[in-house]
């Protein structure tokens, strides 16, 4: 294979994520808007975070399935905030009683506004999560 062809192919591969995802989003403190469908998912919780059928408590969270996969720019000054590619699920994090407020939106197409942050604890089940500031039905 000739070197010129290989170099051109490598450049195309390096550009592929930006072509697929257009522009990546940023982590907190930036605010973002995501569109997608909310689903409920149950995960294993305490004490081992491994298996609901044996000893672990079930933990049910709401997950946003984005309308299209997206990426998030990492923070070069903070290794706790890595680049994230092809995000297909985002755990919703509420700071109050929003599970009750928004219960009628489960299973529906919604628009959520909030701030993205990376997985940090055993209670986080997607690589990227969003602290929800506002959520509404997408009527499109």
N, C-alpha and C positions, 0 to 999 in steps of 0.2 A: 504494500500500500504506500502511495507516495506521501511525503511529509506535508505537502501543501494541503492535500485532501484531509489528512488527519488533523491538522491545525484548524481547518475550517469546521470540521465535525466537532471538535472540542469546544470551539466558540459557540456553536449552536446549542450544544448540551448545557453549557454554562448559562446561556440565556433562557433556556427552557422554563425554569420556575417563574421568571418575570413575565414570560409570554402567557403562561397558564394562569397565573394569579394576578396579573396586571400590577397593581401597587400593593405592597404589604402594609398591614396595619401596624400600629405601635402599641406597646404595653402602657399601663398606667404611668403617668397621670393623664395621658391623652384619653379623650372620650371617643367611643366608636359607636356606630349603628350596625347591627347585624339583622338579617332577615332569615327566617327559617321556621321550622316546626318544633314545638316542645313535645318531648316524650318523657315519661317517668321510667327510671331505671333503678333497680335495686342491686346494691353491692354488698359484699361482706364487710362488716365493721369490727368492733372490738370483740375479742381481745387480739386476734391474730390477723385480721383483714385478709383472710384467705378463702374461707368456705362457709357459706350460710348453712349448708346441710349438716355440718358437724357442730361446731361450737360458736361460731361468730354471729353477732347480732346483725340483722339486716338493716341497711341504711338506704333509704330511697331518696333519690335526688332528681331534679329536673335537668334534662339535657337538651340543649338546642342543637338540632341538626340543621346546619346552615344550608341555605338555598344553593350555594356553591362553595367548594372548599376555598380556604384562604390561607395566607401566611402572615406571620408576625415577625417584625424586625427585633432581633435581640438588642440588648443594651451592652455595648462594648465595654463600658466601665463597670458592669456588674454581671458576673458569670451566673448568677441566680436567674437571670432573664435571658435564656438562650433563644436563638433563631428557632422558629417553629414553622414547618412547612406542611402544606396539604391538610389543614385542620378540618376535620369532618364532624367533630362533636365538641361541644363547649358546655361545661357544667355551669349552671346558673347559681350564683351566690347572692343571697338576700340578707339584708342587714336588719330586717324587722319582720313583720307579719305578712310578708308578700305572698307566701304560699296560699294563704286564705284569700287575699285580695285578687290574685291572678288565677285562681283555680279553674275558672271557666275558659282559660286560654290553652290548657293542656290539650294536645292533639291538633291544635289550630296553627295556621301560618301567622307568625307574629313579627314585629319589629321590636328589638330590644336595644336600649341605649345603656352604655355603661363603660367600665374600664376593664381591660384585659390584664390578667396576671398569670404567671406560670404555676403549675402544680407545685405544692409545697409540703403537704401533709398526707397522712394515710386516708384522710377524708376527702381528698381530691382525686377524682377518677378520670379526668381528661388532662391532656398535656397543657391545655390553656383553659382558663376559667374566666368568667365575666362577673364583676360585681354589678348587679342590676340597679340602675338609677330610675329607669322608666321602661314600661313594656306596654304594647298595645297591639291589637289585632291588625294584621295587614289585609286590607280589603281588596287587594289586587287579585 
